[in-house]
Amino acid sequence: MNKMTDYYKFCLLILAPFSAYVSAGEENLIWRNTYHQFGYGLKYQPESQQKTVEYNDAIDLLLRNGIKSLLMKKSQYLTGDFAGKKSQYVAGDFTVKKSQYLKGDFAMDPNMTVSAVCMNDTLTMIQDIINGTTYAFDMLDSDGKPGSGIKHGNLIWTGNHPQCKQARGPGFNGQMCSVVTNAGYSQLNLHLSFGACLPDSCSQTDVGLIVWDALNVTDAQLKVLIYPIGVSCPQDLKYARKDIVAIVVSSIIAFAVVMGTLADIVYIYLDNSGDKDNIQGRSDSPPNYNSIPASSVNDTTERLGLLSNIPKNEVLYGENPQSSCNSVLKQILLSFSLITNTRKLLNTSTASGSLTAINGMRVLSMWWVILGHVYGFLPFLSLDNVLDFVELLKRFSFQGIMNATYSVDTFFFMSGLLVAYTVMKKLRDGANINWAMFYIHRFWRLTPVYAFAILIWTTLYKHWIWNGTFAMSMRQTDPCDDYWWTNIIYINNFHPNYGNLNKQCMGWGWYLANDMQFYILSPLFLILLHKMKYVGHGAMLFFLTGCLTSRMITADYYGMRLPGINTPLNHTHEAWADSSPLYNKPYTRIAPYLVGMWLGYLLVINSNRVRLGKLKLLVGWCVAITIGISIIYGLYGFYKDFPVTHLGNKSESIIYIGCTRFGWSIALAWVIFVCATGNGGPVNTFLSWKVWAPLGRLTYCAYIVHPAVIFYFGLTMEKTLHYTDLVFVQQYISLVVVSYGVAFVLSMTVEAPMLGLEKVLFKRWLK
């Protein structure tokens, strides 16, 4: 028994400091906490005024050995009459020590004390650990512990959350608190964090006070102050009014889908039973897209690169477009039918005369977006060898992942192309365009799905990830609570916080805001191109020049130097510098959209018929491939000896930053040009493969949901991942599949029904 007791003491000596690494809550001045939605997601980040203590051998040795030796001398932590010693822990010596830290931004109230109930339960737990009680040892065993590979970035010690929560003590249960300290690697914004299993009677303030005393040893031995900069002891999240609203809305949608599907089954049964009088014009096969002439494509054709190109004349499965006898109720019901909508989705036909190569480009670009986000989000959420992951930057092949942001420019290019191609074809044929419906259709097409996703993200999604091992930052205030409306009216790239990606609702929605703003401007160019083509070309050239110039001026003003194409080095104190001044502003991203519009205009005036000789094709492909490879892999020289030892000079940095997104769209324009004019050969065959059509129709929903899928996986894992190429290939493929599965559900329940309802509500104006 003595040996076992000594073993428990030894474990406690090792783990006691880590169990105490929990700081106070937001309502106190124990620590300051600023969280960010980094990139497109949520990531904890300390205030810029806080100094990161670089994790080194000295700190590692102290954490593994120094604290143990010190605590061995503090016998009151482990032995003796706990009841008689508690006052020393709550006041006196502890209060005196706290005064050492009443300095700078990290001030605290010296009169704070640990609550009596927390102290009693904590000391009971410690005594029971020494006595070998099972529940107490479970709480000790579930704590996050230093593991191997710390020098490889293993600074996330999660502990065993389920084991902690299942512990049942005398009058209290175990609760797992997640802690972040200021020790870590500042260049990667990577901080030491771990789980600490403590009695659930302890508040974050209580735990912070206990930890504060334990951590002063680092200040004494290393002459640096290590302290917690973030803590979270999650409690069960209660359902608020907005959560109830989300449940009600979801239930209504689910009910409509069930009723629509049942109605469709009834119609199919009646049709199969030969009762043709009850259903007019019913066909057992989906509409044949190839039977629709190109000239019928009008302003209701989708014009967003994320969206599939579906002609207006496609009707709900089961409708007779030449008959007006179907009731409005039937059309509404069939709008929600899973059978109808799934058949439409899985149809591989595309309209004749359309840009079929767009389908392949759309899907591959979406996969590229997801690839960039998987490698951009997961490593810093849940890797135990993040420093090994950083070594990937030295690989030539990894440049394709690092530069995945150009996939967004591909979508901008396709959006401009589809808008110009569709509208200019109508104007060429002398058709009238209802410009009001031009905008209404677009808003109707995008917003219901987007709004529903925001509703779920800011309500029910939190419940799904709330107790996740890595969900600490998600438990903070969500910008969607106050600024969801900026996404709905597509101004979130400017407001709030000047469009800061880290502080806006669903940060990846910046793309939709930009594309909507481009769409609003597009009639200006299209009308001018049709009526006064030289003035139209001049206007587009003016905007293109303005875009390139603004990128160069912004890059110069903020001192941006390669390889960092979006990182300000000057004027970093300005709010605008922290708001992605180059990345998400329309005046710096419109160039690919304009190139797409020019290409659409060129294809229309030439009726998709341009003869190119072999020499021209060879030269064109060589130029396009050279431009594309230079842009994606051109910065490898900076990364091959990572960490980066030198920055690009001013001239090369400004030219690269200013022109590369325009250059990328030029390379894309060549690919679509040769495919649309019959010169694409095997490239056109591949990009026009019919399999891309169904996947392309899910692209918009996949874009909206895939970050949430990635975050859910990353935040709710119980343990960290260990990076290997094979592991991440597996994660990427699985996340793509799950993202498209969720996108299918969203499309069938919200997106497709809204398209069906549009045909009912706006039938008069869609003719």
Protein Blocks (a to p, Z undefined) as FASTA:
>chain_A
ZZmmmmmmmmmmmmmmmmmmcccdfkbckbccddddehjbccddddfkbccddddfklmm
mmmmmmmmmmmmmmmlmgcjfklmmmmmmgmjlmmmmmmmmgcjlbccfkbccdfklmmm
mmmmmmmmmnopaklmmmmmmpccddehklnopabcgbjmklmmmpccehiacddddddd
fbdcfklopacdddddddfkbcfklmmmmmmmmmmmmmmmnopacddfbdcddddddddf
klmmmmmmmmmmmmmmmmmmmmmmmmmmmmmnopaklpghiafbdcdfklpcfklpcfkb
ccbfkbccddfklccehiafkbckbcfklmmmmmmpmklmmmmmmpcbdcehiafklmmm
mmmmmmmmmmmmmmmmmmmmmpcblmlmmmmmmpmklmmmmmmmmmmmmmmmmmmmmmmm
mmmmmmmnopacdfklmmmmmmmmmmmmmmmmmmmmmmmmmmmmmmgmklmmmmmccfkl
mmmmmmmnopmlmbghhhpaklcghkllmmmmmmmmmmmmmmmmmmmmmmmmmlmmmmmm
mmmmmmmmmmmmmmmmnopacfbfkbcfbhklpmklmnopmlmgfklmmmmmmmmmmmmm
mmmmnoopacddfklmmmmmmmmmmmmmmmmmmmmmmmmmgccfbdcdfklmmmmmmmmm
mmmmmmmmmmmmmmmnopnmmmlmmmmomklmmmmmmmmmmmmmmmmmmmmmmmmpcbdc
dddfklmmmmmmmmmmmmmmmmmmmmmmmmmmmmmmmmmmmmmmmZZ
